Amino acid sequence: MDARRKERPEALAEELRGRYGVQVHASTMDLAAESPGQALAEQMERLGLHVTSVINNAGFATFGPFQ
């Protein structure tokens, strides 16, 4: 995990917590690693979190609409 890359998502998470009173957890991981979905699920379980939404903000694209 690169602290430089986690700084901005954690700052946004803190802003959302303060502004809306919601529980937000920022997690950074290499999606090219083996079984990233399983690793994320295990991390959330260790933290005692029931996940309702996951936002994958990896990469950048300019070739068409995203839904």
C-alpha positions in Angstrom: 0.0 0.0 0.0 1.4 3.3 -1.0 0.8 6.0 1.6 0.9 8.7 -1.0 -2.0 7.0 -2.8 -4.1 6.5 0.3 -3.8 10.1 1.5 -6.4 11.6 -0.9 -9.0 8.8 -0.6 -8.7 9.0 3.2 -9.1 12.8 3.1 -12.3 12.4 1.0 -13.6 9.7 3.4 -13.0 12.0 6.4 -14.9 14.8 4.5 -17.9 12.5 3.9 -17.9 11.3 7.5 -18.0 14.9 8.7 -20.5 16.2 6.2 -23.0 13.4 6.1 -22.4 11.4 9.3 -21.9 8.2 7.4 -19.4 5.4 7.9 -16.7 5.5 5.2 -13.6 3.4 4.9 -10.9 4.1 2.3 -8.9 1.1 1.2 -6.1 1.0 -1.4 -5.0 -2.3 -3.0 -3.5 -3.7 -6.2 -6.4 -5.0 -8.3 -3.8 -6.9 -10.4 -2.8 -9.0 -7.4 -4.1 -12.5 -6.9 -7.7 -12.6 -5.7 -8.2 -8.9 -4.9 -11.9 -9.4 -4.3 -11.2 -12.0 -1.7 -8.5 -9.8 -0.1 -11.0 -6.9 0.1 -13.7 -9.1 1.6 -11.3 -10.4 4.2 -10.2 -6.9 5.1 -13.7 -5.7 5.5 -14.5 -8.8 7.7 -11.5 -8.1 9.9 -12.7 -4.5 10.3 -16.2 -5.7 11.2 -17.7 -3.8 8.3 -20.9 -4.7 6.4 -20.2 -3.4 2.9 -23.0 -1.9 0.9 -21.0 -0.1 -1.8 -17.6 -0.4 -3.3 -16.2 2.3 -5.6 -13.3 1.1 -7.9 -11.5 4.3 -8.9 -8.6 2.6 -10.8 -7.4 3.9 -14.0 -8.5 6.6 -16.4 -10.5 6.3 -19.6 -11.7 8.7 -22.2 -13.3 6.4 -24.8 -17.0 6.5 -23.9 -19.7 6.7 -21.3 -19.5 4.9 -18.0 -22.6 3.6 -16.2 
